[in-house]
Amino acid sequence: MASVSIEISTSLSYSSRQSMITNPDPDQTNPRFVENEEKIELCTACQKTLWNAFQLPCGHHVCPNGLKRVHEKGRCMVSDCKTPCSENEIFPDACKRREVASLKVECGHEGCKKIVKWGDLESHEGTCDYRKVQCDHCRDSVKVCSMQKHKDEKCEQRRVECPKKCGVWTAAISIENHLKEECLRVTLRCPNECGIEPLQREKLRNHVNECTLRRIPCRFKDIGCTFEGLEEVAQKHSVDGLPHHLELIVSREMLAENATKEYIDEIQKTIQKLLGQSEEMKKIQQENQQLKKECQANKKSIQDMKKVLASQGETVINVGRQLEDKVSTDRVNEIKSDITTVRDTLQGTRQRLDTVEKAGIAGGQSGGANMQVVERAEKQIGLMDVRVCEIDLRLQLLETVNYSGALMWKIRDYSRRKREAIDGKTLSLYSQPFYTSQYGYKLCGRAYLNGDGSGKGTYLSFFVVIMKGDFDALLPWPFMLPITLMVLDQSETALHVRESFTPNPDSNSFRKPTTEMNVACGVPCFMQHTKLEAERYLKDDTIFLRAVVDCSKAKPMY
């Protein structure tokens, strides 16, 4: 036991001795020593720089990597020594470690000429002005001492002013593109090569619209006309090309009419198919009702048989009691005859009962199969009901479509919908679509009951949305018709709240839609909740919103 305790204490002391002065691994730090190589002591085992030195019993020193070899061989690795070494006899040499740690080395960062002790190299390199760090803007690696100059003169993401003094500040990497594409003070030649002196981009835009050599596309280009020419030639083309334009319009109308007919035919076929399937479902339901009645009848027959069996059982009990009374032999014979009759009757009754029960079981199995058929039929009926509802919804939308440019929007359950908006469940509501004419623009309303943007929490926000329509190719863009938004007064005073605006031609909200709908545009602070929720505007938990497009300024299509 004593030897065991000695080994444990020795091992612990060896581990604790390893936690003293340490030097970095030269294989990882690659130090550049200032001293001559002859002054740098080497490990006697691996012949590399002696770091974190350990002393062997023979007095030789090894590094941690050489120590592993010593443990493997169990002896000193010096050829003319080979002294046996055990773990308990090896200890870290603090004096040698301090000596090695005080060796002079150069900083590893490029450009730094400072010489420090090897033991201090790691802390110095962590604060060295020549270490590289990442630029906050462009993410390039730059020396600390050069960072400010980099940010001021070389960083591609530094903010610089346009050299043309147009007032724009942008990233240095983007300045060339700004001058090429955006700067209003850059002078350019007319793209129509009309011979005018170069103009600034801002003035050139106005000139291009008035240039005598500008090429004007045909106003029917959206329906297939590819003509493009000077203004006089374009006017002549408008007259001479009238037959061709009419042909294009008729072709487009015929395509639209054919598509509508195909859609209507498809709806009618679907309705006929659903009606036929509904008749089949009615037949299945009738058969199921008949099976249910038969099952009920079988159940009643079984109950009657059970009652007969019970009465016959009572007769058997009475006969047994009579035998116990020891009556005369004749009486016994009579009773025996009665017992035989009762037994025959009982056997017949049991046979009838078994037959009825078997019939009942068979009927039950058939009823189960029929119930599966009925369940499948009910599922099919449910699917058909969904399809009928979808078709009915489409027909309702077609019936409620408005082609006069006006939307009348009734919003029920205002309190619940506003609460859902506050909770973040349904932030906004969309209305049914409406049109400025049969072949005109397609729009819808969008309302934020709890407000949006600057009106969030205190206002109703009301917007309109330009949607992708079937005839957008024939319409002029951007959309420029005035719009009026209203919350209707439901009392007799008719004090409606309204806001009107004219679309901004530079806004993406009024460009030709490339997706299902554009970004909504309207009034974020349309009406305060305190005013909206007064009795005249909110009645029976319902409000009425209205949007009107002034179609009187719409240009005729043809």
Disulfide bonds with the S-S distance in Angstrom:
none
